[in-house]
Amino acid sequence: MRRLGLLIALGVCLFSGRPSPLIAANSFPGDQSDWFGYTKYDFNFDGKDCCVVEPKTTAPGKPWIWRARFWGHEPQTDLALLAEGFHVAYMDVANLFGNPEAVAHWNAFYDYLTAEHGFAVRPALEGMSRGGLIVYNWAAANPDRVACIYADAPVCDIKSWPGGLGEGTGNSEMWPLCLEAYGLTEETAKTFEGNPIDHLEPLAKAGVPLLHICGDADQGVPLSENTAILAERYRALEGPIKLIIKEGVGHHPHSLEDPAPIVRFILRNTCGEDPFMDLRSSLKNSYIRFQKEKKGRVAFLGGSITEGDGWRDLVCEGLQKRFPDTEFDFINAGISSTDSTLGAFRLSRDVFGRGPVDLLFLDSAVNDQYNGRTETESIRGVEGIIRHARKIQPEIDIVIQYFVDPPKMEWIRKGEVPPVIAAQEKVAV
């Protein structure tokens, strides 16, 4: 999607307009407390203890990090992300060892946070030690719902921990509980293929970035039996993974004294820090429509880049794959050589002719330039489209795209924003 031949998606501006009435007003049930100066909510959801910590100021797109196990241990990464506007979420699925029941609980919690509270659809996942089991098993079942994974000395194979069937010490108290959680015996566990190291293909196919931080002297969760195997297999699948190995360090301490490398990794791979996107808000209204009501109308307004085969088809395929049970009505309102001014005049007929639209993609920067539109005309054209669309459908989500061509590349190579894009950005507030 980022590169289509010679066309590069330079920037995307997301609009969500007024909040959807289906979105809760940023409040959670349960007890409130102070957590390092931030507001923490403790509550029960789906029969499990959960907590959410709110930032003082929420970053655009409402990004979040989802922690697994050992709440509050080595919290420096969580605190740094709170300062960046992230929410921190936690659901305790202890003693399920990432089994299908644990994944089901996490599915329910994910739906609650994204649908009811407007959290970003792709969180960063954080798994320390045995938390690696639920993080990877949930991610493998939901690869399109993951921005990135930060795993710290993670368990990647139950035979290693708590089984202790290799070089590691294992845990004789936890091993029977783990076998019971998966319905295994000592014998069947030896050939069990439901570990994180066994289902990496969905993550690699989705291009999910991984960061593992481990000590090379870990006796409980040996590097050689866990992260080393996972990394080798993930790279063989052409998946992106970075390792930070701490020489002479055992299972503890987790994390890094200075979490900057972890924080940079997460910021770089979450929606709020994507160099190709500028998030003004989220797509929560259309997401709820697609997820809950199982129906959706998506329109594409633009010129020949939109009209022809290419990025539009990929978006349609991606949405249908992301929401397989949703009945979509895709509208191709692309007409060659048309720009934002013409788009504003044909919006009612070509975009809303079949009724309300949930999600609108707009492409006009290329033709505004080639048709000789002035800065004022370009601003008025895009504003006309947005104002008219919001008047017809107040809850519509809008994505503006800027495709670049050779003339725009001359500006970009000088480190400057092409004038037509700068003009349209004045509307993107």
Helices and strands as residue ranges (DSSP letters): E 3-4, E 7-15, E 31-35, E 38-45, E 48-54, E 64-68, H 76-83, E 87-91, H 100-111, I 112-116, H 117-117, E 124-128, H 131-141, G 143-145, E 148-152, H 174-182, H 186-189, G 196-198, H 201-206, E 210-215, G 223-225, H 227-236, E 241-246, H 260-269, G 271-273, E 278-279, H 284-288, I 289-293, E 295-302, H 304-307, H 311-322, E 327-334, H 340-350, E 359-363, H 365-370, H 375-392, E 397-403, H 406-413, H 419-425
